[in-house]
């Protein structure tokens, strides 16, 4: 996570900070840096710079055993279900619907997601019945919508944008805020890590759970992208779901376990998640 700073300069949402810190403590599947994974930050770059400052991959090692855990395994099965180009219609097969539901079932089996559900019910935001809540989660994360203005195609979803990533106009990477997808795409040779963004590096360095980086995905550039590192899929789904339903503004200042994080959450219409991602706050 981001390195702690003085609280005077960071006006956090106390209530959301409290629940997100509870979720952090309940994240039994979070990886330990240096043990479950090793990253190699290498050189720093600037948002407008296009010089590769990292000759080696970001991930040196990720424990294969971790990726076999139920929420990780079901999450990974969803990553190849999407057409990356915006404007092109997504086709959801019956098999993919089953995979989506299997992921929601796995996530709802965790203490962390049960706590998130309990909190959202207490705020009157979601159904108390777990079956109905699962349907709300499905609609929020997997229901298709139109991201491209000049297209009639249902070409995007919250899950695809946030966790898988999309491309626009053949030149730009949008979304793609998940470390598991990054690791797997880097391992497959589709991602080229270019370096961390100067000024974003925390005192924890390679042991930080939050990074801001630049990379290429299938030769298209993401000039600046922020992502949690080592967190479980259920933690990110829970935190972003809570921000969608409860955040007062599109950018929320949150203290998570003593660290300062900006969570951006944009709605697409009233019922769909447009994007959500973290960013370390620096004074």
C-alpha positions, 0 to 999 in steps of 0.5 A: 500500500501507499506509504503513510503520511501525516493525516492533516493533509489527507482528508479521508472518509472515516466510515469507508476507511473503517470498513475497507480496513476491516476487509483488508484484515479479513483478506486471508488470500492476500499474498505476502511480498517476497514470499508469495511473489517477487517484483523488480521495479527497475527504472522510473519513467514519466507519464509522457515519456515513451522510453522503456526504463525496465529491460526485465519483467515486473514479476520475477516470481508468483507462487503457482499454488496461490493461483490455484485458490478458489477465488483466484482460479475462478477469476483467472478462468474469466480473463479470456472471455473478452474482446479487447477492442472497444466498439466490438460486440461482446458475445457471452456464451452459456459456458461464460455465464457459468464461469461468471457465476462460479466466480461470484459463488467463490467470492461470496464464500469468503469472510471478506465478501460476507462482511462487505455484504453485511455492510451494504445491507446495513446501509440499505444499498443491497438485498439482504438475501444472498441469492439476490445480492449475488444477482446484484453483483452479477449485474454490476460487474458482468452486465454488458453496456455500450462504452463506445459512443458511436457504436450500437454494440454492447462492448464493455462491462465493469469486470472487463474494463477494471480487471481485464483491460480494453483497447481503444482506437488501436493506440490506447489501453484503458482500464486494466487495473489488476495485477493477476491479469498483468502477471499472466499477460506478462508471462505470455509475452503480451505485456511489456513493463516500461517502469514505475511512474516517478514520484509514485514509488513508496518507501516500501518499494518492491514490497508495496501493495500498490504501484503506479506503472507504465506498460505496453499491452499487445504493443499499445501503451498504458502511459499510467496505470495504478493497481493493487499488487498481491491483493485477492480478487475478492478484496478488490471486488468488495472494495470497489462494490462498496465504493460504487454504492456508498462513495459520496464522490467519484474519488474517495480518500481512504485510509486502509490499514494506516495507508492513504489511497485514492479510490476512483469509481465512475458509474456508467449510467446509474447501475453499471460500473464504468471504472474503479482503481486505486492510486497512492496519495502523496503529499 
